[in-house]
Structures are given as structure tokens and as C-alpha cells.
Amino acid sequence: MEPFWTSMTTAIRPARKSDHDALVSVSTRTIRASYIPFLGEEAVEGWLAGGTVKDYFTEKLADGRVLEADVGIVGFCVALGGF
């Protein structure tokens, strides 16, 4: 499938199975940066250790889109109601 939008350095496209690990990585970094400041490292790392992020992307990958740049995946969205 062709990307929905492209420029010289970025593309928005459907998520692929091969994106799973990169999506988990981007999401984990985002969660740490967003929630550790007010929930604390122990709470956030404990939640992440439970595998919720990996499970989420395993389940919702078909509903996802990724923002891909020259360096790889830099963002994502999941639309449960469809795009």
C-alpha cells in the first residue's frame, strides 16, 4: 500500500508487523518522558515491566499508522474507529 502522505523525508503509512518493536520503543520512551515526572520512576517502570505496551501493539497493530522519517519510526497513532 502506498503511503497516505509523503514529503522528502517523512511518510505516514499503515503499521506493519515489522514495525512492532519500533512502536514499542517509541511508546515506551514517550511514556517515560510524560509520566515519570509526576508518577515517579518506580510506578512507571513497574507498569512498563508488565508488558502492557507490547501487548497493546500486538493487538492494535492493524489499526495503526506510523510516521516514518529518514531515521525510522518517529511517531504513531491508533484509530479504533478506523481512518
C-alpha positions in Angstrom: 0.0 0.0 0.0 1.3 3.4 -0.9 1.9 6.0 2.0 -1.1 8.3 2.6 1.2 11.3 2.7 4.9 11.9 1.8 7.5 14.6 1.7 11.2 14.4 1.0 11.9 13.0 4.5 8.7 11.6 6.0 5.8 9.3 5.3 2.6 8.4 7.0 1.7 4.8 6.3 -0.1 1.8 7.7 1.7 0.0 10.5 3.4 -3.3 9.6 4.2 -6.4 11.7 7.9 -5.5 11.2 7.2 -2.1 13.0 6.1 -3.7 16.3 9.4 -3.4 18.1 10.0 0.2 17.0 6.5 1.2 18.0 7.0 -0.3 21.5 10.3 1.6 21.7 8.8 5.0 20.7 5.8 4.4 23.0 8.0 3.4 26.0 10.2 6.5 25.6 7.1 8.7 25.4 5.5 7.1 28.4 8.7 7.6 30.5 9.1 11.2 29.4 5.4 12.0 30.1 4.6 10.1 33.3 7.8 9.7 35.4 7.8 13.4 36.3 4.6 13.1 38.2 4.0 9.4 38.9 7.6 8.5 39.7 10.1 6.2 38.1 9.1 3.1 40.2 5.5 3.3 39.3 6.1 3.8 35.6 8.8 1.2 35.3 6.6 -1.3 37.2 3.8 -0.7 34.8 6.0 -1.0 31.7 7.5 -4.2 33.0 4.0 -5.8 32.9 4.2 -5.9 29.1 1.1 -3.7 28.5 2.8 -1.7 25.7 3.9 -4.8 23.8 0.5 -6.4 24.2 -1.2 -3.2 23.0 0.7 -3.1 19.8 0.3 -6.8 19.2 -3.4 -6.3 19.5 -3.9 -3.0 17.7 -1.2 -3.0 15.0 -3.8 -3.3 12.2 -5.5 -0.1 13.4 -2.2 1.9 13.5 -0.4 4.4 11.3 3.2 5.3 11.6 5.1 8.5 10.9 8.4 7.4 9.4 11.4 9.6 8.8 14.8 9.0 7.5 15.9 7.8 10.9 13.0 5.3 11.3 9.6 5.5 13.0 9.2 8.7 15.0 5.5 8.7 15.7 2.3 6.7 15.5 -1.4 6.8 16.0 -4.1 4.2 16.5 -7.7 4.8 15.5 -10.0 2.2 16.8 -12.9 3.5 14.8 -11.0 3.4 11.5 -9.4 6.1 9.5 
